[in-house]
Amino acid sequence: MAAAVPAETPESVPRHRWWEVLRAFTLLGLTSFGGPIAHLGYFRTEFVDRRAWLRDEEYADLVSLCQFLPGPASSQVGMAIGLRRAGLAGAVAAWCGFTLPSAIALAAFGLGALSGVPDGVLHGLMLVAVAVVAQALWQMARTACRGVPEALIAMAAAAAAILWTDAWVQFTIVALGLALGWALFRAHSPAVPSAVQPQVVSVRAGVIALCVFAVLLIALPILAALTAEFAIDVTDVFYRVGSTVFGGGHVVLPLLESQVVGAGWVSADDFVAGYGAAQAVPGPLFTFSAFLGASMSSPLLMAPLALLAIFLPSLLLVVGVMPFWDRLRAAPALRAALRGVNAAVVGILAAAFYRPVLTSAIGRWQDVVIALVAFAALVWLKLPPWVVVLGTVLIGLAAWQLTR
């Protein structure tokens, strides 16, 4: 009988792995256009299909977990993947690789070093996002919706997300999916082994991370009121935004506008111009914070400060919950609940695929053809996503020029 392979511990995880995490996420950070829903598609293609760092079920559970956490969900999924692969260094490497390319570009734009991107290039990027999201949605639906009840939950979630677009709706849909999953599937959800994945962060480290998250959330507003230092004010505002916004992406824009434009730190015109630039770069929309920091006084200090402050809550929360996650997801009751959550998340992703991805990208029959070609290149030809991105941009740019 073969000897059992011991689970990896924080001490046994190879130290060099953070390099491979950094390489993988840097390539994604340079090519992952299309917003949070597209990012999840890129992640699934890279880390489930190509690299096999996660199984489909594990990836779907991570996506569901991050829907419950405030902050940018796609960035949190990336941090969680890096954390599971190489510990805390892997989480930081995943964030750096995925975030810094767009953050540097937006900070440079805020400093006046970059100009706009041609419309044809932007249109090509939107078309490749259609293909990437469609592939991810199809694969995740096959995993999460294996029966009629799950399919009905997904369809109801999609309808609700399309009809109501308020910030609280997404969290409510996920919570209802959890309740339905527990009610419908708890009698048919056996326990799974809790040591499937290496425990790369200790429980003690997780508790410390959660305590630091809470202390900063309470202490920063007090410190800002007592000191009246501009740098502390900026840190407080961006940390609170990163700690309290559910849904990520475009949901963060109204809150950021009320804070930075309302306070007179950034003009309304600059805010709109920066948002337009953020649509032209890969990576998470939360890197818009780097542009805002670069548009303030002392830009070389404020740009990295705003960027770090808005993402720090996500890192602390991911590190805080992950030591408990495998134990929790192994319990039959939570497995049942996750079946409902995963189905609800598929519905939310389907709604996001319809609007804004599909409605903003497809306007002519040529767009349909280009998107289908990109989809075929991903699904059947198994081409790397960055190759598909580059090819689709070139084709989309040519088609745009011919039809002008």
C-alpha positions, -999 to +999 in steps of 0.1 A: +000+000+000+014+034-010+023+058+018+001+088+022+016+121+010+017+145+040+000+178+036+022+208+032+027+231+061+037+268+061+073+256+067+073+230+040+060+252+011+089+257-013+102+292-009+108+297-046+071+293-055+064+330-051+085+336-083+062+314-104+032+332-088+047+366-097+054+355-133+019+341-139+001+371-124+023+396-141+014+382-175-023+384-165-018+419-152-005+429-186-033+412-206-064+409-184-088+434-200-125+435-196-132+441-159-138+418-129-159+392-146-134+388-174-106+386-148-123+356-132-123+340-167-086+346-172-079+332-138-099+300-144-082+294-178-047+300-163-049+283-129-075+255-135-071+246-171-034+254-179-015+252-147-038+229-127-031+248-094-068+244-085-097+220-093-128+234-108-147+230-075-120+247-055-119+276-078-157+280-077-157+279-039-130+306-038-150+328-062-180+323-039-161+332-008-148+364-023-183+375-031-189+378+006-158+399+013-158+437+007-133+449-019-124+439-055-135+402-058-112+394-087-081+407-069-091+388-038-094+356-058-060+363-072-046+369-037-062+337-024-047+316-053-013+331-046-017+325-009-026+288-014+003+284-038+031+301-019+019+315+014+019+352+023+047+359-002+026+343-029-004+365-020+017+396-022+033+384-055-001+378-070-012+413-060+020+429-074+019+410-107-018+416-113-021+452-100+011+471-106+011+472-144-022+491-146-015+511-114+018+524-129+001+532-162-027+551-144-003+569-121+017+580-152-015+592-168-024+612-137+011+628-139+004+637-176+029+612-191+004+591-211-023+600-237-054+582-248-058+548-265-072+545-300-109+536-301-102+505-323-079+490-297-105+496-270-131+479-291-109+449-297-103+446-260-140+446-254-145+418-279-119+396-264-136+402-230-168+387-245-149+355-254-131+352-221-162+358-200-183+334-222-157+306-217-155+311-180-193+313-176-198+281-196-172+262-176-183+274-142-220+267-151-210+231-159-194+228-125-219+246-104-252+238-121-253+200-123-290+197-116-324+214-121-324+232-086-290+247-092-300+258-127-331+275-113-312+293-086-287+305-113-315+318-136-333+335-107-301+352-096-293+363-132-328+378-135-325+396-102-290+410-110-303+423-144-334+439-130-318+455-099-284+470-100-280+486-066-248+478-047-266+457-020-284+434-045-253+412-053-246+405-016-283+397-011-284+373-040-254+354-027-269+353+008-302+339-005-282+314-026-265+303+006-299+298+024-314+279-005-284+257-008-285+248+029-323+241+027-323+221-005-290+201-004-280+196+032-294+160+032-273+151+002-239+167+009-214+144+024-183+157+041-151+161+022-115+157+035-104+190+051-067+186+042-072+187+005-050+219+002-018+228+021-023+250+051+000+278+041-011+303+067-015+295+104-046+302+124-026+326+146-016+346+115-052+346+103-065+360+136-037+386+136-047+397+101-084+401+110-074+421+142-052+444+122-081+449+097-105+459+125-080+481+143-071+501+112-107+505+103-114+520+138-081+538+144-075+556+111-106+579+113-096+588+148-060+594+139-071+615+109-093+637+131-066+642+157-036+650+134-052+667+103-024+653+082-033+651+045-015+617+041-034+602+070-067+616+056-060+600+022-050+567+039-082+567+060-105+574+030-091+548+007-088+522+034-125+527+044-135+525+007-116+492+003-132+479+036-168+487+030-176+484-007-192+451-018-192+441-054-160+459-063-155+473-098-179+501-108-196+500-074-166+518-059-169+549-082-197+568-065-181+564-031-147+575-044-162+605-062-180+617-031-149+614-010-121+628-033-141+652-055-163+663-026-133+671-005-117+690-033-087+667-036-094+659-073-115+680-098-146+665-113-131+667-148-099+649-137-120+622-120-140+615-153-108+615-174-091+591-150-121+568-151-119+568-189-082+559-187-090+531-163-112+514-190-082+513-213-058+494-190-058+457-179-061+446-143-086+457-115-105+489-116-094+497-081-061+508-095-080+539-104-069+549-069-033+553-082-045+579-107-065+597-080-034+598-058-013+611-087-038+639-093-034+652-057-008+674-041+025+654-035+016+629-062+047+608-059+036+600-023-001+600-027-003+576-057+013+546-039-004+556-006-039+556-021-032+523-040-019+504-010-046+517+013-075+506-009-061+471-015-048+465+021-082+455+035-086+428+008-052+413+016-059+413+054-093+397+049-080+370+025-052+361+049-076+362+078-102+339+065-082+314+045-068+294+075-104+285+084-117+281+049-108+245+041-121+233+075-154+252+069-159+241+033-154+204+044-185+205+066-216+189+050-238+219+060-215+244+044-210+222+013-247+222+008-248+260+013-220+264-012-239+246-039-265+273-037-239+301-035-220+288-065-252+286-085-261+321-075-227+334-084-231+318-119-263+338-122-245+370-112-218+364-137-243+357-164-260+390-157-226+408-158-219+390-191-251+404-206-246+439-192-222+455-195-199+430-214-222+419-242-243+450-246-213+474-247-191+452-271-215+438-297-229+463-321-224+448-356-223+414-372-185+417-375-183+420-337-201+387-334-178+369-358-146+383-341-159+373-306-168+338-318-133+334-333-117+345-300-140+321-281-130+292-304-093+300-300-097+298-262-119+267-260-109+245-289-074+257-299-064+262-262-043+292-271-028+312-242-051+341-233-024+367-240-022+354-276-059+356-280-059+392-265-033+404-290-048+387-320-083+400-312-071+435-307-053+435-341-084+420-358-107+444-340-085+474-349-084+464-386-122+459-387-127+492-369-106+511-395-123+494-424-158+502-412-152+539-402 
